[in-house]
Amino acid sequence: MTSMQSFPPPNAELAPTRRELRRLKLFDLAAERLRAFVRKRRSPLPSVSQCGQDLFVAEHIFRRKRGGFFLEIGGGDGRYLSNTLVLELYLDWRGVLVEPTQAFEALRRNRPNAACVRAALSDRRKRVRVTEVTDMGQVAMNPGVAEANTLLSVVEDADAPSAYEAPHFGSVVDSYVVEAMTLDEVLTETGAPATIDYFSFDVEGHEFEILRDFPFDKWRFNCLGVERPSEELHKLLCEKDYFLIRDDGPLDWFYLRRDFLVEWFASLD
């Protein structure tokens, strides 16, 4: 009886042996452990934000992405309580900083690599009244630093009576009338990219007026952080495809644009 001859499978010389497969699995395991070790050994980023907004954005939203683009409205002096300084200094981000008050000169000195714009923003070109307020609580905690940094500024229609009343911790230091710009104008004039990674937005309750007629189809923000948004602003952002992902912080609420949120979840695999 003639025995059946066994034939090797096609391309048998290319098929890995069991020994090689075990070795490949060991390599994969070693590589994963090395990646985990590097992640743990990375130097921690410092934080200069008031409540850790910079670290939340850098670590959790963008996972230390390098070379991103930011927009910060309410930039102050660019250092004290800045939400974008760490991104620029440690992760090579660039961006646009907007500040309407006399802190602008310090902002320009402290952040020479960013596009710094002195402007009050509104929904259209018009005359507005800017009221500068010093936060005396911050001055008490950080004398010499907070004194030179106008932490609060209020923008109102210049042709209407002022309804602003300084809080108990605030001291009005100046008030003047300027012509407001729109956010669209600022982004266009500074040559900002159509997609901005992180938008830090804090203008003491004036946010909805700035974004009310903003061309969301022209400019996109992957992540937007806004301090205690009004109900009308929250509704507007949801209508424009921004999803609230965090509202439990002491100050900023964070929104992600729908398409970026999908990419963010996909990158977790």
C-alpha positions, 0 to 999 in steps of 0.5 A, a space after each residue: 500500500 502506497 502511503 499518501 505523500 504530505 505536501 507542504 502548505 503554499 509558501 511554507 517557507 514564509 510561514 513563521 514557526 511556533 518558535 518564531 511566533 512565541 518570540 514575536 509575542 514576547 517582542 510585542 509584550 516587551 514593547 508594550 511594557 516599555 511604552 508603559 514604563 516611558 509613560 510613567 517616567 515622563 516628567 510631569 508638566 507644571 500647571 499655572 492655570 487657576 484650577 488645572 485647566 492647562 493640565 486637563 487639556 494637555 494630558 487628557 484631551 490632547 495627550 501631550 500632542 506637540 505643535 498644536 494651535 491655541 486661542 485664548 481670549 482673556 489672556 491677561 499678562 500671558 503668564 499668571 493663571 494662563 491656560 495656554 502657557 504650558 502648551 506653548 513652553 513645553 509642547 511647542 504649541 503656537 497661537 493667538 492671545 487676545 486681551 483688551 486691558 492695560 495688561 496687554 503690554 505685559 502679555 506682549 513681553 511675556 509671550 513674544 512667540 504668540 500673536 498678541 492682539 489688544 482688542 475688545 470683542 463683540 458680535 459686530 464692530 461697535 463702540 464698547 466700554 471696557 471696565 478694568 477690575 483688580 481681583 483683590 483676593 488674588 492680590 492678597 494671595 499673590 502680591 506684586 504679581 496679581 496687582 499688575 495683572 488685570 484679572 477681570 474686564 467687563 465689556 458693555 455697549 458704550 451707548 447704553 448706561 453701565 449696569 456693572 457693579 464690581 463684586 465685593 472682591 473687586 476694585 475698579 481701576 479704569 474705564 474707557 471706550 474703544 471700538 470692538 472687533 469680531 472674533 472672525 476679524 481677529 482670527 482672519 487678521 492673525 492668519 489662524 488656521 481654520 481648525 484650532 485645537 484649544 479655545 480658552 474663553 473667559 470674558 466675564 459673561 460676554 461670551 454669548 454676544 461674541 459667538 452669537 453670529 460667529 461663523 462656525 462653518 468657517 472656524 472649528 474648535 476641537 476643544 473649547 473651555 469656557 468659564 461657567 457658560 450661560 444657558 443660552 451659550 450652552 444651547 448655542 454650542 450644542 446646536 453647533 455640534 459641540 458636546 459637553 464633556 466636563 461640567 464638574 470643575 470649579 470654573 471651566 466647562 469643556 466642550 469637544 466638537 463632534 468630529 474631534 470627539 469621534 476621533 478621540 474615542 477611536 484613538 483610545 483603541 
